[in-house]
Amino acid sequence: MTDPNAIQPSALDQLPDRDPEETAEWQASLDAVAREAGPHRAAYLMRRTLERAEAGGIALPKLLETDYVNTIPTSAEPALPGDPEMEARITAWNRWNAAAMVTRGSKHGVGGHIATFASAAWLYETGFNHFFKGKEGDGSGDQLYIQGHASPGIYARAFLDGRLNEAHLDNFRQEAGGNGLPSYPHPRRLPWMWEFPTVSMGLGPLSAIYQARFNRYLTNRGIKDVSASHVWAFLGDGEMDEPESTAALALASREQLDNLTFVINCNLQRLDGPVRANFKIVQELEAQFRGAGWNVIKTLWGSAWDELFALDTTGALVRRLREVPDAQVQTYQTRDAAYIREDFFGKDPALVEMAKLLSDDKILECFHVSRGGHEASKVYAAYKAAVEHKGAPTVILAQTVKGHTLGEGFASKNANHQMKKLTVDEFKAMRDRLGLPIKDSDFVDGVVPYGHPGADSPEVRYLQERRAALGGPAPARRTHALPALPAPAEKAFASFDKGSGSQNVATTMAFVRLIKDLVRDKETGKRWVPIVPDEARTFGMESLFPSLGIYSPKGQTYEPVDRDQLMYYKEAKNGQILNEGITEAGSMADFIAASTSYATHGEAMIPFYIFYSMFGWQRTADQMWQLGDQLGRGFLIGATAGRTTLTGEGLQHADGHSPVIAATNPAALTYDPAFAYEIAVIVREGLRRMYGEAKPGEDQNVFYYLTVYNEPLPQPAKPQGLGIDEGIVKGLYRFNTAESAGITVAAGAPRIQLLGSGTAIHWALQAQKLLAEEWGVAADVWSATSWTELRRDALEADAALLRGEDRVPYVRQALQGAEGPVLAVSDYMRQVPDQIAQWVEQDWSSLGADGFGLSDTREAARRHFGVDAESIVVAALAQLARRGEIKATAVKEAREKYGL
């Protein structure tokens, strides 16, 4: 029988042991320590041995967890610079005004959050006073991802600094009047202050990683040296549950992004209660980040704990701290000393003896308030160690008390995230705790006053001097007065006007060809940022590999397997392509960083991100909203678009709805071009609008979404005539009439208008021919390049009418005088063309690919959804029959003829 206590063989047994006797001695020594001094002493020695090995560069698996104590002991803390007492007074004012602002706003029912900043105040204040570089110094300054729920504290600091006034604070979450403050960091709503929207939790940490990575990209490509910029991301421990929060940790360590620091406010609470009630979130996060290769700094306990650790000669205190679950730690913060003596110290005889040496006040100080995240000296030590660490990103796990200084009614209560106000008595108690010179008489009619020491007070002067030394106010967003980028040579766009002749070309390929020409442009070519999630070959972009290079901070340390081929896989430190692997979320984070570089770094970059259209908006629409909030610019390309065009891939690949999702985003200009020349016109217009000379009143802070198709088809020449380019940009123009298409129709024949977008226009053109040749019906074909832009123009016209202005929607103008009914068709659900139905004066009908996709040939799929040429013919005849322009029997005949 096998001895269950025997040491089982390990993977090391598969390796040759050159000195088994020495190995046995080490094992025996460990057994002896465990037997004589106990397993805790043995574990301690092993941890210290592993740490020594790691410090000495010996290749061993890293320790994923350390004891539940501070990484930096008090004895190793650097001296806190500046004036700590002054900084404490500044922090007190900011705590007060943050709580006052939310409480005053609660009378209007607008809500707000108090407890988050109360716990994180020193995490921010220490950074503002000593670390965060502003934009008025050299370089671009630091990039700050502020935790969304902490925004009241950031507004309070800006109020003390003179950047905001009382009227601003009183309009917190009340923006309609034009002088309000957005609830969270929203650059589009407060563009002079906020750089990065963060409150869609999980997106902040993901974006911060890719921003730090993009900073390196700009430097390595020689666009701008931003090596002095540091990215700081302030996160909640509950936020780390979001999969996006930890999705790119390996990227950050793999690329050694030591220009990045995560500060996780571990107050152990999320919105409804404890983050890890029965476990320890700090230990879990430490293991996760260490395992991913990050430098981890734990800042858990305040200086009041130093006495307790000094008394812990047996390690009993450290063991007890490791085993107490987080929810019980929260309970200690709300219970008296007697309870803590019994429940915490009473579990171990050594701790019982230790507790006898501690007063009740000492116990309460330690367990109620003394946390590493509440002491500037502890936070400063962690931040200094983080910015000085080289070779890996750093995460600081700072333990705090949620609701700290707000009073017993708030601290560590499960409901404190939803508690929006303090009573007058609670404010007075808070005033006394903070030592603020606010009189009882300042509370007029029960309204809590804002507090300010005066514009010329020592506190304000100190604050402003510290910020001046660090490069100016923060957070701050700067829109640089950048010159318009010169337009690329017209030749790149005009080459598509002639069409493809006898060659079939997919619009995906047409777009890639256009990009190949644009990246060669001497003036702007280097500013293009191609982004692709491991599908470059799918989209025909592999020819860009050797010419542009794939960005890698290490360059190419190997010989590629295809080195002898023309389009070999070339990685380079100054590579231009960002090939992200299979991550749409990471690719979008890349896009956001590049698309806002004009503000973040004063360098306009032109990102285009090409992806399976099904996996762009459907997977990452929240990031597209973040992009719009952050005022990003660039081109999103939904390739292999359409529900019936991507054959064989099935239900989860068949995109029939991305334009619907895109239509919900006010910053997205969505186009579904049918032909190569339309793509050229749209891209040229996009470059002008976003990066060139803007027209009066035109918003440059938009991005374009183009759907392109992988179906090789003839690309016609651009029609001649006035207004074609305008129609392409506005969303609709007449491609041909039955007569101009060379189709013979009888005089006075019934007529119908066929509107098609994207690849569907080819079905409409086939239907145009069938209608004339087999049913005697004349059809005009229109290219609807953007249903969404037509709708937006119509909505603006409706709004103008309400203001008393006489304005006709463009779609109505374009179709004015067009004979017969209108039938619209696309490779998307009918909701896409139906966006414009109410503004079309003619009788309206539409066809679309509603429902789930399926695997089959294109022809079979189109017949299944009823959008092929024959289905269009039947639908057109049905419309005309309803109007009495043809016999009703023709519809039945057509159905039978085409087997529908």
C-alpha positions, 0 to 999 in steps of 0.5 A: 500500500502507498504511504499517503504521507510520502512525498510523491514524485514530481516533474523534477524526478524526470531530470537527472540528479547529479548529486542525490545525496545532497538533494536528500540532505536538503529534503531532510533539513526541510523535514526537520524544520517542519517537525521541530519548529512547525510547518509555518517556520518551514514555509517561511524559510522556503519563501525566503529561499525562493526570494533569494534565488529570484533576487540572485537571478536563479531561474525558478518559478516565481512566488505568486503570493507573499504574506498579507503585509506591506511589500515596503516595510516602514524601515525602508520607506523614503522620506516624504518630501514637501510639507505633509501637514499642508498636504493633509489640509488640502486633502481635508478640503477636497474630502469636504467639497466632494461630499458637499457637492454630491449631498447638495446635488442629491436634493435634485435627485441627480445622485453621485458617489461619496464613498469611493473618493473618501477611500482613495483620497490619498491615492490621488493626492499623493500623485497630484502633489509629487508624481503626475506630470502635467502637459505644460512641461516637456513632453506630453505629461502623464496619462491619468485614468481616473476611477469614474466613481471618484470624480467628485474628489477630482472636481473638488481639487479643481475647485480648490485650484481655481479651475472650477467655481461653486456654480460648477459644483452646484451643477454636478450631473446637471449639464443641460444648462451648459455650465454643468459637470458630467457625472464621470470622466467624459472628455466629450462633455468636459474636453478641457479636463478629462482625457479618458472615459473610464466608468464603463468598468474594465475598459479603463485598465485595458485602454491604459495598457494599450495607451502605454504600449502606443506611447512606446510605438510612437517613440520607437517609430520616431514620431515623437519621443514620449518616453517620459510619459507615465500611464497611471490607471486607478481602479477598483478591486471590484472592477477587476472582475470585469474580464477586460480588466485583466485581458491584456496583463500578459501583453504589458509584461511581455513588452516590459511596459515599465511606463505603466502603473495600476493603482488598485484601490482595495477597499474590499467592497464593490457595489453590493457588498464584499468583493471576495467575502469568503476569500482575500481579493488582495492575495488573488490579485497579487497571484494574478499579476505576479503570474502575468509577470508584473511587479507587485507592491502591496500597501496594506497597513498603516503605521499604527500596525508597526507596533503589532508586527514588532510584537509578532515574534512567532508569526501568529499575526501574519498567519491570522491576517492571511486566513481572515476573509475579507468580509470579516475584515469589514466586520472588524471595521464596524465592531468594538474592541471587545469583539476584535479581541475575541474574534481576531486575537482569540483564535491563537494563544500567541495573539491572546498574549499580544492583545493583552499588551494593546489598549482598546484605542490601539486596537480600534486605530489599527482595525478601523482606520489604519490602512496603507492607502490612507497614509501619504508616506506609504503611498509615496513609497509605493509610487516611488518604487513603481516609477523607478522599477524597470523591466515590467509594469507595476501594480500597487494593491492599496488597502483602504476603508470605503467611506473613510472619514465620512463617519460610522454611518458610511465606513465599510457599510455594504450599502455605502456605494448607493448612499448619496448624502450626509446629514448636517450633523454628520457633516459637522462631525466630519468637519471636526475630524478633518479640523476644517474652519467651517462654522455652524452658522455657515450651514444656512437653511440646512444646506452644507457649505462649500469650503475654500481657504481663499485663492491666496491661502497657503494651501492654494499657493502650495497646491499650485506651486506643486502642480507648476513644478510638475508641469501644470494642472492635472487631469487636463486635456489639450487640443493642440492647434495642429496644422491640417494634414495635407491631402494625399495626392489625388492620384491615389483616389482617382485611380478608382474612377475608371473601374476594374474593367473585366477584372472582378475585385472585392471591395475589401481588396479595393480598400486595401489597395487604396491604403497601400497607395496612401501609406506611401504618401510622403507627407502623411504616409507615416501617420497611418496606423494599420490595426488588424486582429490576426486576420491580415491574410484574410483581408489581403494585407500580407503584402504590407508586412515587408514594406511596413513591418509589424511593430514589435519592441524587440524587433525580429529576433528569429529568422522567419520561416517565409524569409525567402518569400516576397511577402515574408512575415517581417517584425520590426521595432519601428514597424507600422502595423499593429497585428494584435492577435485574436483580440478585437478588444485589444485592437480597439484599445489600440485604435482608441490610443492612436485615434486620440494621439492628436490630443494626448501627444499633439501628433495626429495619427490616422488609424484604420482597424480592419476586422470581421464586421460581425466581430467588431461592433457586436463584440466591442460596441462599448469600446466604440462608445468609449471612442466617441466619448474620447473624441477619437478619429479614424477609420473602422473597416468592417470587412467580410460584411453582410449576412449572405456574402461570407459563405460557409462560415455560418450563424455567428459569422454572418453580419446582418446588423452591424450598421444598426449598432453603429447607428446608435453611436452619434460619433460614428459615420456609417457607410455601406459602399457598393463600389471601389470609387465610392470607397475612395470618395468616402476615405478622401472626405474622411481625411479632410473632415477629421484631419484637414480643413474643417468646414464652419460648424463641422465636428471633426471629432468623428470616426468612420465605419465602412463595411466592405465585402469579400465578393469579387465583382465587376467594379464599374467606372464612376458615373459622370455628372454633377453631384455624384461625390456629394451624393456619395458623402451624403448617402444617396445618388442615382447610379443609373436609369433604365435608359442610361443602362441601355435597357429598352423599355416601352414608353409609359412603362411602369417605373420603380426606384430600386435603392441598394447599398453595398453588395446588394446593388448588384442584385438590384442591377440584375433585377433591373434587367429582369424587370425590363426584359421579362415584365416590361417594368422600368427601374432606376437604380440608386446607390445608398452609401449611408442609410444612417447619414440620410437619417441623421440629415433628416432628423436635423431637418426635423429639428430645424422645422421646430425652430421655424427654419424651412429645411428639406431632408436630403433624401427627399431632395434626391428622390424628388420627382422620381417616378413610382414606388421605392424598394430598398434592399441591403445585405442587412436586416430591413431595419437598416434601410427602414431608417429613412422610410418616414422621409421618403414621399414615394410608397416605400418597401424594403427587403433585408436579411433578417434572422440568423445567418446560415452556411451555404452558397451565396445564391442559396443564402440570398434566396433563403432571405429573399434578397436575390435578384428574383426576389427583388423582382417579385417584391417590385411587381407586388408594389406596382400591383398594389398601386394598380400599375400592373396586373396582380396575376403578374406577381403570382406568375413571377413567383412560380417562374422563379420558384419562390 
